[in-house]
């Protein structure tokens, strides 16, 4: 899992992603801090190509971002600069965050947390986030549910045929419960030659029952303020696809 090639087509693949809903979720939870957006610092962990970070920046938050992929960060820098925005970006592993100034809010969205390979890595990430937050700061994250992992396996393969990008996406069962392996093959058109280049990527995602997520967050020292599902204010149920956690230091 490198995102080295996929980063170049990531924004096109994510063109229908609910970024506006993630922004609204952050803005709603930020009210807990009783500050204006201009006073709130946000660290977007797993920021990818910077789409969410840029949107939050435009809404007045002080935003920085981290990601493991340098290619993703390069695109994020270009995106911010093209819009005249100053967006500090750092290549870091979320299990070992290093910050010069602690943040009011840390976000980990778009199921980035599901890419961690084990409970131990998740625990390290939560402890890392706790240390990087100001007292009273918020960690906001989402995660695929076990039901969503099952949906991947039941409905695969997926594919999309486009003029510039075509992909084939198959899924297989991982070695542990609630684990899925994504095998992706892309055919991307070279705009200069109109020829197509093939590249392949392998992605691993893993999740846990809601009780396990709660236990890991509590063990890191957080107070759980809310656990909701699918961009609603409702608690998760057996067919929820995405868990949302708002927890406080």
C-alpha positions, -999 to 999 in steps of 0.1 A, spaced: 0 0 0 19 30 -12 -6 54 -29 24 63 -51 5 60 -83 -30 61 -70 -23 96 -56 -23 110 -92 -59 99 -98 -72 100 -62 -91 133 -66 -109 120 -97 -118 88 -79 -131 107 -49 -150 134 -69 -183 123 -53 -169 118 -18 -189 136 9 -163 162 18 -190 188 26 -205 165 52 -171 160 69 -166 197 71 -201 202 86 -193 174 112 -161 192 122 -179 226 124 -206 211 146 -183 193 170 -160 224 171 -189 243 189 -179 222 220 -147 243 223 -167 275 225 -143 293 201 -146 309 167 -132 290 137 -104 316 135 -92 306 170 -93 268 164 -62 248 152 -69 216 133 -44 189 125 -58 167 96 -41 133 100 -41 112 68 -49 143 49 -43 128 15 -45 153 -14 -56 180 11 -92 184 -1 -107 184 34 -78 205 48 -83 231 21 -120 233 28 -115 237 65 -89 264 59 -114 283 37 -138 281 66 -114 300 88 -97 272 108 -59 272 113 -51 239 95 -21 217 90 -19 182 77 1 150 79 2 119 56 24 89 51 25 94 13 49 121 0 31 119 -33 -2 128 -17 14 157 2 29 170 -30 -5 172 -46 -20 188 -14 7 215 -15 0 222 -51 -37 224 -44 -33 248 -15 -8 270 -34 -30 272 -64 -57 287 -42 -34 311 -24 -36 292 9 -8 286 34 -12 249 45 17 234 66 21 197 56 43 170 71 51 135 61 44 114 93 32 81 105 0 86 125 12 62 151 41 86 159 29 121 155 53 149 162 40 185 166 56 218 174 23 232 187 -6 211 201 -39 213 182 -74 220 193 -88 194 170 -73 163 153 -93 148 125 -88 113 110 -114 108 83 -122 89 52 -115 56 70 -78 64 72 -77 47 106 -88 14 89 -55 12 72 -37 5 104 -27 -32 106 -35 -41 142 -51 -30 175 -16 -22 187 -11 3 159 -45 19 165 -37 22 203 -4 39 194 -22 63 171 -47 72 198 -20 78 224 -1 98 198 -32 120 191 -38 124 228 -2 138 232 -6 161 202 -39 177 215 -43 206 239 -61 200 271 -98 198 263 -90 192 226 -111 169 204 -102 139 183 -127 134 155 -125 102 135 -145 78 114 -141 41 107 -156 15 85 -180 -7 104 -178 -45 103 -210 -44 82 -192 -22 57 -163 -47 54 -188 -75 47 -204 -53 20 -171 -50 3 -167 -87 2 -203 -94 -8 -205 -69 -37 -170 -71 -52 -157 -68 -79 -162 -31 -86 -151 -13 -118 -155 20 -136 -147 27 -172 -138 62 -180 -121 81 -208 -91 90 -187 -92 65 -159 -105 29 -158 -101 7 -128 -110 -28 -116 -113 -34 -79 -115 -68 -63 -116 -77 -26 -106 -108 -7 -109 -119 29 -80 -110 53 -65 -134 78 -84 -118 107 -121 -110 113 -134 -77 98 -104 -75 75 -104 -70 38 -77 -69 11 -83 -46 -19 -66 -54 -52 -68 -25 -76 -58 -23 -112 -58 11 -130 -55 21 -166 -47 58 -169 -45 77 -201 -13 97 -208 -26 131 -221 4 135 -243 3 102 -262 -33 91 -254 -19 57 -246 -29 40 -214 -5 30 -186 -14 2 -162 -5 2 -125 -16 -20 -96 -20 -13 -59 -28 -34 -29 -46 -20 1 -54 -35 34 -82 -24 57 -92 -36 91 -119 -27 116 -134 -38 149 -167 -39 168 -178 -6 183 -169 -19 218 -133 -24 208 -130 11 193 -144 26 225 -120 6 247 -90 17 227 -100 53 230 -107 51 267 -74 33 272 -56 63 256 -72 86 281 -100 101 261 -135 109 273 -161 97 247 -185 125 240 -205 109 211 -205 78 189 -227 82 158 -231 67 124 -232 77 87 -232 115 91 -262 114 113 -268 121 150 -280 86 155 -260 59 173 -246 30 152 -268 0 145 -263 -34 128 -264 -19 93 -244 13 99 -215 16 74 -194 43 90 -188 50 127 -181 85 139 -163 92 172 -160 126 190 -137 122 220 -120 147 242 -87 150 260 
